[in-house]
Amino acid sequence: MKKKKSLLERKNTIIMGASGRDFSNFLVFFKNNPYYNVVAFTQNQIPGIENRSFPKQLAGKFYKKNIPFYPEFKLSKLIEKFKVEKVFLCYSDLSHQDVMEKASLVLSSGADFELLGAKNTWVESKKPVVAVLAVRTGCGKSQTSRAIAEILRKKGKKVIGVRHSMPYGDLLKQTSQRFETEEDFEKQNTTIEEQEEYQPWIDHGFIVYSGFDYHEIVKDVEGEDDVILFDGGNNDVSFIKPNLTVVVTDPHRPGHELTYYPGFVNFLSADVIIINKIDSAPKEGIKTVEDNIKKYNSKAMVIHARSEIIVKNSNLIKNKKCLIVGDGPSLTHGGTKFGAGTLAVKKYGGKIVDARKYAVNSIKKTYEKYPHLKNELPAMGYNKKQIKELEKTINRTPCDIIIDGTPADLKNLIKTKKPIVEVNYELGEEAVRKLEKILKKKRFI
């Protein structure tokens, strides 16, 4: 006779992730949880990240061995192999169609498919927290975060940024990471994607933390700030319980605020919604976002914002053949076709060079995976090998100048004899003034 399973017996569980949200969720919800036995993580989106495991030293009292990682395409076989009952989706920026395709695969393989809500996954702080989130990757979260940080600093508040988790290296060394100078990039062995997010904070004179153990991060940050500013990643929800939630939308991709996970969650729960890039977006795209706000979150305060392009040495662009290197995540899984670099080249009279036929190895595969990319080269660099492949692609491409449209500093990452023109972007002044009024009303200043 088959033994009936006790309700208290731990259920074999797989966490589907992409190095970040999944690890944080494990530490907040699954670690020392008597109801779940996490037998594996699956990893997706980032090349090579599955070639690791979650350290037993961090996993808690139930785990005597490291928890293995596997590529996501093996999920169905893993469910059978480990007799898995529960699969939790723990990563972001997926279309609702993609989420349900993954759910259907899990259900057809005999396991339950589950999602965790914010209250089960965020960490609380004693300090006031502003969370800046988005409905998609590449909406303009970071420029919004920096604008809020500058407002708070001018009012005498010490602000520290806390970034969305991006632990792509040695997990034992990445639970809580502090970045104050560029030398910290070398110490922490950061990827290009990480530097794209941390560099602007450092350039503006702010300290920024990252990692994946947000209990530890919050404890570290609380010792040296007045306000925590959570600078979200992709379209994920906040890792820290916020007192004010600001959500950025992109009218270049109208309707995406309703059709991506968990961006729609952010859209529904926002206190403030910013319609960004109104200076370059089509009017019908702006109206679509406005209409969706009225329908789904009419209580939110709405700010229309310009995304101001700032170009060093713009005189070098006119009539030159320009290779544009753009923000990797925004151009790839974010689905954007262009960024600040393209706008700068068009504004200052340059000619865009297509790098696709000069791409090598993993960079070539990136173009094949994301066929919408034509005008910009995504700054892929998740390891030293890929950075070298990016460098080789750049140097093989016939151009006069390189347009650095990434938030990182390409000069510090690649070697080239061609001039590099930096393109940055900041939130428009009118939107900043409106944010200041909101922060004052909410008693942050």
DOKOLVO-264604 format. One record per atom (N, C-alpha, C): residue in one letter; x, y, z. Coordinates in pm, whole numbers, plus 50000, padded with zeros to 5 digits. Atoms other than C-alpha are relative to their C-alpha. Example, Ala and Ser with C-alpha at 12.3 -4.5 7.8 and 13.67 -1.06 7.14 Angstrom:
# DOKOLVO-264604
A500894988150000;A512304955050780;A500905012050000;S499184988149994;S513674989450714;S499235010950073;
This chain:
# DOKOLVO-264604
M500854988050000;M500005000050000;M500885012550000;K499174988050012;K501415034349900;K499865008750123;K499994991649880;K502425055550196;K499465013849967;K500564986650019;K500355087150229;K500985010650047;K499014989849968;K502515118250227;K499485009450109;S500364991049891;S502455139050545;S499965014449949;L500104986050039;L501345175250507;L501235007950042;L498834992949951;L504465185450700;L501284995949927;E498815004350073;E506845167050467;E500375010749897;R499554989350089;R508935191750267;R499824996049854;K500325002650140;K507865194049904;K501215003349913;N498894997650093;N510565190449638;N499645011349906;T500294987350068;T510825224249468;T501155004049909;I499014993950090;I512635240049172;I499695014949991;I500134985550020;I513255277649148;I500525003449861;M499604995350134;M513315291648794;M500505014350012;G499474986549983;G515575322148780;G501025004149898;A499004994550091;A518285342848618;A501105007250077;S498924994449917;S520825350148892;S499635013750056;G500354987449936;G519345376349120;G498764998650085;R501275001249930;R515675376149214;R499854986150062;D500145013749952;D515815338249253;D500774997750130;F499185002149881;F518645339049510;F499445007750119;S500604992049892;S517035366949711;S498734993450052;N501225006949958;N513705348749714;N500314987650083;F499625011849922;F515445317449837;F500335004150143;L499564996149866;L517025335850130;L498855005750084;V501104993849926;V513855354850224;V498884990150030;F501205008449985;F511205327950172;F500304985150023;F499795014549998;F512705293250127;F501014995350105;K498985004049903;K515715292750360;K499364996850135;N500545004649870;N514855273250677;N498484998550000;N501455002050011;N511285269250546;N499714985050007;P500235014449980;P509985235450671;P499064993749897;Y500975005350095;Y507525231850382;Y500584997449861;Y499435001250134;Y509875233250081;Y501434994950005;N498645005150016;N512985214149977;N500465003749859;V499544995450132;V514705232949693;V501094990649949;V499085010150054;V516385205949485;V500865005549888;A499224994450111;A517605228249201;A499515014049968;F500354987450066;F517675262649043;F500164997749850;T499714999050143;T517225266648669;T500385014449971;Q499474986850031;Q519005296148510;Q499785003249854;N500294996050136;N518135315848200;N500425014549979;Q499734986250044;Q518765348848010;Q501495003349991;I498604995949998;I522445352648105;I500894988349962;P499185011350044;P525025330947921;P501014995450106;G498995005949912;G527065307448139;G499695000050147;I500254998749856;I525415315148473;I499584986950064;E500425012749941;E524185279448513;E501194991550043;N498815007949967;N527775267148556;N500505002750142;R499674997649860;R527665272948932;R499044991950087;S500995006049911;S525675261649237;S499805009650116;F500274991349887;F524095278149539;F500704994250123;P499155005449894;P526525274749833;P499214995150122;K500655005549880;K525455252650123;K500215009250121;Q499714991049888;Q527065278350356;Q498935010850015;L501034989549998;L524255302650265;L498584994450002;A501315005950027;A521415278050222;A499164996950124;G500785002549880;G520415271750584;G500114985850053;K499835012349923;K519975242550820;K499584987349927;F500495011950067;F518225218950578;F500934995049888;Y499215003150119;Y520965218650313;Y501444996850037;K498655004749967;K524135198250362;K500925000549879;K499234999150123;K525245201749999;K499605012549924;N500374989050089;N525325229549742;N498764996249920;I501195002550083;I522055233149550;I500405002049854;P499504999050138;P522775226049181;P499195009549914;F500634991750103;F522015249248890;F499944991949870;Y500155006450131;Y520775237048551;Y499465010349902;P500634991350099;P519895254348224;P498504997349996;E501465001149990;E516165260848201;E499394990049903;F500605009050098;F515615239447892;F499904985650051;K500075013449941;K516125208648112;K498884998750104;L500974999549891;L513215218048340;L499094987950006;S500965011150000;S510775190948233;S500644987150050;K499305012049955;K513335163248284;K500375000950147;L499654998249859;L514375178048619;L498804997550091;I501215002349922;I510785177348742;I499804985050021;E500145014649990;E510685140048668;E501124993950085;K498845005849930;K514195132548798;K499925002050151;F500014996749857;F513735149749135;F498624998550066;K501365001549947;K510025141549176;K499505013350058;V500314986449958;V509295178649195;V498495002450005;E501424996649984;E505905190649323;E499715014649972;K500224985650013;K506385228449307;K501125006349917;V499044991950075;V508085251549057;V499615014750017;F500254985749978;F508375288549145;F500765008149896;L499364990750094;L509075314648877;L500525011950078;C499364989349922;C511555339649025;C500945008249914;Y499264989750072;Y512775362948753;Y499055009049924;S500844988950044;S511535393048565;S500115002649851;D500054995250138;D510795410148234;D499654989049902;L500545010150089;L508805382248075;L498625004749953;S501354997150047;S505765387547855;S499034990650070;H501015008749940;H502545373647996;H499874987049922;Q500015012250082;Q502635349147706;Q501124990650042;D498875008149957;D506085337147812;D499744993550136;V500295005349866;V504945333148173;V499084987949989;M500955011050010;M502025311248072;M500544988349919;E499345011250068;E504145290847832;E500844992050098;K499215006849897;K506485283148121;K499084992650097;A500965006449910;A503505275948346;A499444987349938;S500585011750068;S502035252148088;S500994988549994;L498975010450002;L505335233448057;L500094993150136;V499925005549865;V505505229248434;V498794991350031;L501235007249971;L501875218348464;L499924986949922;S500045012250082;S502175193648178;S501034989750045;S498975009149948;S505235178848352;S499634994350137;G500515006049878;G503205171348663;G500255007750129;A499744992049880;A504225199448902;A499055012050004;D500754987649986;D502435230249036;D500895011849963;F499274987950038;F503465264348899;F499575011250092;E500364989949901;E503645292549152;E500835012849985;L499344987049995;L504545329449190;L499935005050144;L499974994149866;L505535347549509;L499675014949992;G500324985849996;G504065381349597;G501055008050074;A498994991149942;A506035411349716;A500124998450151;K499965000649854;K505065407350081;K500764987850052;N499245011949962;N506685372850088;N501475000849960;T498634999750054;T509895384649922;T500785012750031;W499204988149971;W510815419550034;W500495000150144;V499374998149869;V512985429550329;V499585013850051;E500394987149944;E511935457550564;E501205007550057;S498924991549947;S514145486750669;S499445009750103;K500374989749901;K514085510750963;K500025013849937;K499894987150067;K514945538750721;K498915001449894;P500974998050108;P512505554450472;P500584995349866;V499565006050126;V512665537850130;V499175005349884;V500634996850127;V511875551249783;V500414989249901;A499705010150102;A511605523949519;A499685005649862;V500204995850139;V512065533149153;V499994987549914;L500225012250076;L510685505548932;L499555003749859;A500414997350138;A509515501748573;A499074989149950;V500865010050063;V507155483348344;V500774991349901;R499115007750087;R509995471548116;R501445004250027;T498604996050001;T513755471448098;T500195011849904;G499674989050090;G515085504047951;G499035011649998;C500964988849995;C512295527948056;C500665012950049;G499354988249944;G514655551348243;G499965000450152;K500015000649852;K514685539548604;K501195007250060;S498794995049936;S518275548948674;S500095015149998;Q499964985450005;Q518025585048556;Q498985005850098;T501014995749903;T514875588148770;T500534998450143;S499405002349868;S516655572949071;S501025010750034;R498974989849975;R519565596949032;R499375013750024;A500684987249980;A517195626549002;A499445001150142;I500545000149864;I515485616949328;I501125001050102;A498854999549909;A518845611249496;A500585014150009;E499484986250001;E520025646049391;E499075009350077;I500964991749926;I516825661949526;I500214998250150;L499855002949857;L517285644749862;L501335005450053;R498684995249956;R520995653549880;R500015015350015;K500064985549992;K520315690249810;K499225004850123;K500764996849880;K517905689750104;K500684994850127;G499215003949883;G520635676750334;G499884985650042;K500145014149966;K519745639850328;K501164991949941;K499005009350052;K522405612950296;K499284988249937;V500725010150077;V521195589350027;V500974989349951;I499225011050057;I522525555149932;I499104992149906;G500755008050095;G521385536149625;G500184985250030;V499945014649992;V520565499249646;V499454994549869;R500345004850133;R520515481349315;R499344986350006;H500545013350027;H518565451749189;H501154990049992;S498965010349990;S520505419549236;S500554995649865;M499335004850120;M523055409248970;M501224991650036;P498835007749957;P525305382549127;P500414989449897;Y499615009150107;Y527015366348829;Y501324992850028;G498705005849970;G530255356149003;G499964990350117;D499875008649883;D531305339249328;D498965004350104;L501114996149914;L528155339249540;L500425002150144;L499544998149862;L530045336149868;L500575014050022;K499414986749990;K531625370049791;K499035011149960;Q500894990150059;Q528545387449655;Q498705001950078;T501234998349922;T525965387049935;T499665014750020;S500194985649987;S526445424449998;S501245006849944;Q498884993450068;Q528615446149771;Q499835015150006;R500024985549987;R529505482549820;R500895006249893;F499254993550107;F530615504949532;F500045015050026;E499824985849978;E532055539449595;E500915006349896;T499084995350103;T534845542549335;T500114989549891;E499815009550110;E535735526449002;E500944988650039;E499115010749954;E538445506549184;E499194988350056;D500845010749946;D535595486949344;D499534990549891;F500385009050109;F534695472949000;F501004988649987;E498945010150011;E538035454948983;E499964990650120;K500045008249877;K537775443049343;K498854989949995;Q501205008550001;Q534295428849283;Q499854991949871;N500015007650126;N535075414948935;N498655001349929;T501334997450055;T531995431248785;T499934997849850;T500285001250143;T530435425048445;T499675013849944;I500404987450062;I529595452348192;I498615004050047;E501364996749958;E525925450048289;E500005006350139;E499924994249866;E526825456848653;E500575014149995;Q499384986750007;Q529085486048565;Q499055010249938;E500974991050060;E526325500848348;E499075005750106;E500924995649897;E524195503048660;E500695007850112;Y499314993749887;Y526815513548918;Y500745012749960;Q499174988750043;Q528905538148712;Q499325013550017;P500634986849986;P526325566448698;P499865004450145;W500084996549858;W525865565049077;W501335005650048;I498674995649959;I529605568149131;I500355013449936;D499734987450070;D529885595848868;D499315011850067;H500754989549933;H527295615649065;H500365001250148;G499524998749862;G529135610549394;G499204992450104;F500795007949906;F526795584749549;F500634986250020;I499655013949973;I527515551349711;I498824991449958;V501055009150039;V525575521849571;V500354985950048;Y499855013849955;Y525085486949713;Y499284990649904;S500705010650071;S524165454749540;S500344986850068;G499795013149941;G524345417349604;G498754991949986;F501275007450007;F521555392749678;F499444996550137;D500545002149866;D521205389750056;D499545013650052;Y500484986649969;Y518985419850118;Y499835002550150;H499934998149854;H518805413750494;H501375006050035;E498644995249974;E522575418950498;E500225013849939;I499824987150068;I522485447550246;I499325011250078;V500744989849926;V519815466750439;V500705003250132;K499274997949875;K521735461950764;K501255008549976;D498794992350032;D524925475350600;D499665014549965;V500364986750048;V523175505050436;V499465008750114;E500604992349891;E521255515550748;E501035006750090;G498964994249917;G524525522950918;G500615012749945;E499334988350058;E525465551050681;E499095008849913;D500844991350081;D522375567950530;D498775004850076;D501284995149948;D519155587250595;D498834994049922;V501045005150088;V517155574050298;V500604989349910;I499605010350096;I517425542050094;I499245002449871;L500634998650130;L516765545849724;L500224987049924;F499895012750072;F516025512249564;F499875002549851;D499924997950145;D517055514049197;D499754986649933;G500425013150048;G515165485449035;G500724995449875;G499425005950120;G516325462048762;G498914993649916;N501025005150091;N514405450748455;N498655006550034;N501294994549955;N510735454548552;N499594993150128;D500255007649879;D511065436548884;D499355008750108;V500534993149883;V509245445649206;V501155003150095;S498944996049908;S511205460849492;S500424988550091;F499475009949906;F513445438749708;F499865004950144;I500144993949867;I512925462850000;I498635006650008;K501354994449986;K509525473450134;K500065015249988;P499904985650024;P508985508950000;P498955008150075;N500964990249950;N507345539250155;N499405008249887;L500484993250120;L506965554449809;L500484992049879;T499665007750120;T506845535549477;T499815008649876;V500014992350125;V507745554249156;V500234990249886;V499915009650111;V507175534748833;V500125007649868;V499704993250127;V508585545248495;V499444991949883;T500545006450120;T506815537648166;T500705005549876;D499334996350124;D508025539847806;D499005000449886;P500984999150107;P505615553147542;P500534996049862;H499485006250123;H507975539947272;H499514985749989;R500535013749997;R506545506147377;R498615000250067;P501314998349936;P502915515347450;P499274986750014;G500715012449975;G500815487747601;G500804989750074;H499155009549930;H503795469247744;H499795000750151;E500254998749856;E502835482748085;E498924990250047;L501085009449965;L499905458048075;L500364985549970;T499815013450057;T501495427747913;T501324993350037;Y498735006049956;Y504785420548093;Y499994997750151;Y499915004049859;Y505505403448424;Y501405003150052;P501064994849915;P505975417348684;P499765014949983;G500194985750024;G505875451748524;G498585004750022;F501404996249979;F502095451748530;F499685000750149;V500154999249854;V502275444948905;V500455013850048;N499494986749964;N504385476548939;N499035010949957;F500934990250056;F501955495948719;F498765001450089;L501205000049918;L499015486048938;L500245005550140;S499714996449861;S500765493449268;S500755013250015;A499214987649997;A502545526049177;A499295011350073;D500484987449943;D502135557449386;D500185011449899;V499684990050103;V503735577949107;V500344992549872;I499675005850130;I503815568948738;I500625010949913;I499314990750090;I506315586348510;I499854995149856;I500025002850143;I505595587148138;I501245006749944;N498684994950036;N509175591048020;N500155001449848;K499584998850140;K510785600747687;K498945006949913;I501054993550077;I507915623647581;I500575008949890;D499364991850102;D510425643947380;D500324992149872;S499685008050118;S511065614747142;S498934989849964;A501025010350022;A508015591847175;A498865005449913;P501164995750080;P505045592946933;P498835003950090;K501134995149920;K501955611347058;K498994988950030;E500975010749978;E499775580647012;E500504990250106;G499445008549895;G502165560747234;G499785006050137;I500234992949873;I501905587047509;I498544998750041;K501445000849968;K498095586647485;K499624986050046;T500305013849959;T497995548647512;T500374997850147;V499585001449860;V499965549747837;V499075007950091;E500924991749920;E497765578147968;E498664993050020;D501305006949992;D494605558547889;D500084987850092;N499855011849916;N495955527448060;N500135003750148;I499944995149860;I496775547448374;I498605002950051;K501374996649960;K493215560748385;K499174987450026;K500795012349988;K491825525548345;K500454991450117;Y499505009949905;Y494115505848579;Y500565005750130;N499454994349877;N495645530048832;N499775015150002;S500374985850008;S493785562948832;S500405007750126;K499604993349876;K494935570249191;K501465004749996;A498584996550007;A498585573149088;A500185014549956;M499584986950048;M500205607349052;M500794998149872;V499395001950133;V501345611648691;V500945011649967;I499024990050043;I504465629648568;I500414996949856;H499485001150137;H505315635348201;H501455005150002;A498584996649986;A509095635748164;A500744999149866;R499055000750111;R511685643647902;R501224992050045;S498735006749973;S514805622147881;S501075007749925;E499084990650063;E517495647947815;E501324993449962;I498745005650049;I520445636947600;I501155009550032;I498794992149968;I523855648847722;I501174993749926;V498935005450085;V526735644947475;V501295007850020;K498674993949994;K530415651847534;K500604999749859;N499354999150132;N532235663447219;N499034997049886;S501005002550105;S529085664047004;S500505004649863;N499454995150127;N531095682646736;N500704989049921;L499315011150068;L532845649546654;L499064991349919;I500975009350060;I529615633346532;I499645003649856;K500524995750129;K528625653946227;K500754993949883;N499505006250124;N529085635245896;N500964988250023;K499115011249970;K531025607546072;K499224986849999;K500585013549992;K530385570046042;K500084995550145;C500075002249855;C529245561346393;C499564985750033;L500405012949944;L529195527346562;L499415002850138;I500684997149874;I526655529646843;I500004987550087;V500025010949902;V527185507547148;V498995003950106;G501094996749909;G524045506347362;G499894990750118;D500245007749878;D522795492847692;D499544985949966;G500255013950038;G522865454747664;G498624994850036;P501305005649962;P519785444047866;P498825006849933;S501104992850063;S517575471247720;S499824995949855;L500055003450142;L518465461847363;L499674985349977;T500235014350021;T518275424147412;T498644995950054;H501305004849951;H515565410047639;H499045011450029;G500894988549984;G514225445447691;G499225003449874;G500744998450125;G513215446047324;G500075013749936;T499914986850062;T514205482147252;T500864999249873;K499255000150125;K515485489246902;K501125010349998;F498974989649996;F517535519846991;F499985006650136;G499904992949874;G518695540847282;G500515014249979;A499544986250003;A520285574247362;A501045002549891;G498964998550103;G523175568147120;G499425003149864;T500664997650129;T520885566546817;T499415014149994;L500584986549997;L519065598246922;L501085010649985;A498904990350008;A522405616246961;A500565000849858;V499455000250136;V523705605446619;V499055007149903;K500974993350087;K520495616846450;K499965015050026;K500064985949963;K520495649646640;K501195007849946;Y498774992750036;Y524095658446553;Y500544996349862;G499665001650141;G524165646446192;G501014989449966;G499105011050031;G526145614246204;G499334989449914;K500515011150081;K525755582545996;K500204987050079;I499975012149918;I524925549746170;I500594988349923;V499375011850059;V527085519346097;V499384987450061;D500575012749956;D525565484446118;D501144990250029;A498885008649959;A527905461346311;A499704985149985;R500415014049996;R526015428746255;R500954990649925;K499175009350076;K528215413645985;K501454999650047;Y498644999949944;Y531355422046183;Y500054993550138;A500085005749866;A530185405546504;A500644986150004;V499325012949984;V532115375446638;V499424992450119;N500305009349891;N531295345246855;N498705003550074;S501234998149922;S528835353047139;S499265012749959;I500654987650044;I528165388147001;I499174997149874;K500745004250120;K527145372746668;K498754992350039;K501155007949953;K524875348346853;K498935009050062;T500954990549942;T523295377547037;T499155006449891;Y500754994350112;Y522355393646707;Y499024989849942;E500865010550054;E520925360446587;E498804997650090;K501075002349904;K518865356746905;K499015011550002;Y500854988049995;Y517535392446886;Y500035007049864;P499924994850138;P516895399646515;P499495014249984;H500474986250011;H515245433246591;H501155010050006;L498874991049985;L518725447746653;L500655002849864;K499384996050126;K520105467346358;K500985011550018;N499224987649993;N521405501746449;N500995000650114;E499124999149883;E523065495046784;E500614986450034;L499295011949954;L525605470146916;L499784998850151;P500235001349856;P524505456947257;P501304997350075;A498765001349922;A527245460047519;A499934987550087;M500015012749928;M527395423447615;M501374997650061;G498715002249935;G530075415147869;G499834993550135;Y500285006849874;Y529085389648131;Y501234992750055;N498735005649954;N532645376448154;N501125005949916;K498864994050070;K536155385648038;K500064995649855;K499985005150137;K535885363747728;K499025007749913;Q500994992950078;Q532715380947615;Q500385014649981;I499524986350016;I534205415347679;I501015000949887;K499015000450110;K537085405847447;K499314998449866;E500755001850124;E534565394747185;E499275012849961;L500604986850027;L532765428047217;L501075009449944;E498904991550045;E536095445947179;E500404996749856;K499615004150136;K536975425646868;K498945004349899;T501094995750088;T533555432846715;T500095015049973;I499894985450014;I533995470146777;I501165003649907;N498814996650078;N537485470746625;N499934994949856;R500175005250137;R536405450446319;R499035008649919;T501044992350068;T533565474346239;T500565012949941;P499464987850063;P534505501645986;P499205012450040;C500684987949954;C533615534446153;C501045010750031;D499114989049965;D535085568546233;D500075001850151;I500064998149855;I533945570946594;I499074989750062;I500875009049923;I532315549746862;I499135008650091;I500954993149914;I529205563047033;I499714991150120;D500225007849878;D529105550847392;D498675004250060;G501334997149949;G525395550447470;G499664991650121;T500215008249881;T525855527547770;T500195008550125;P499724992949875;P525715539348132;P501404997050053;A498645003449959;A529105522148177;A500985009149927;D498964992250066;D532405537648067;D500814990549912;L499345009450091;L533575518747757;L501515001549999;K498544997650004;K537025534747775;K500734991250101;N499395008349896;N537695514448089;N499854985149975;L500325014150022;L536495481947935;L500634994349875;I499465004950127;I537855479547582;I501195008549956;K498894992750060;K540955489647388;K499695002449853;T500244996450138;T540425508247063;T500745012749967;K499314987950043;K542245534646861;K499025010549949;K501014990850051;K538985550746752;K499485009050112;P500544991149897;P537595581146937;P498664995050054;I501265003949936;I534795574047184;I499275012550047;V500844988749959;V531995599347227;V498954994750098;E500925004749896;E530005595047548;E498655007049988;V501364994850001;V526235599247547;V499314995750129;N500725002949876;N524335601647874;N498625006349993;Y501344994549999;Y520795610847969;Y499565002450144;E500514996349868;E519105627448264;E498535003649988;L501414996649997;L515505633348364;L499835015149983;G500244985850028;G514095666648242;G499695008150125;E500104991249884;E514005696248480;E498575001350053;E501384998449956;E510215699948490;E499554987750081;A500345012249928;A509795663548595;A500694999650136;V499264999749874;V512465668348863;V499295009150101;R500724990749911;R510555698049007;R498744993450056;K501225006749955;K507375677249024;K500324988950100;L499585010249905;L509215648849196;L500345006250135;E499644993249875;E510555673449453;E498755003550081;K501254996749931;K507015684749535;K499384987650064;I500565012549948;I505915648549580;I500804995350121;L499155004149888;L508875640449805;L499745008750124;K500314991049890;K508045670850015;K498634996550060;K501355003649954;K504365661250034;K500024987050082;K499915013049931;K505355625850143;K500985000450118;R499154997549885;R507715640750405;R501354992649997;F498625004950011;F510965626850269;F500975011650018;I499174988149984;I512295662450275;I499195010850075;
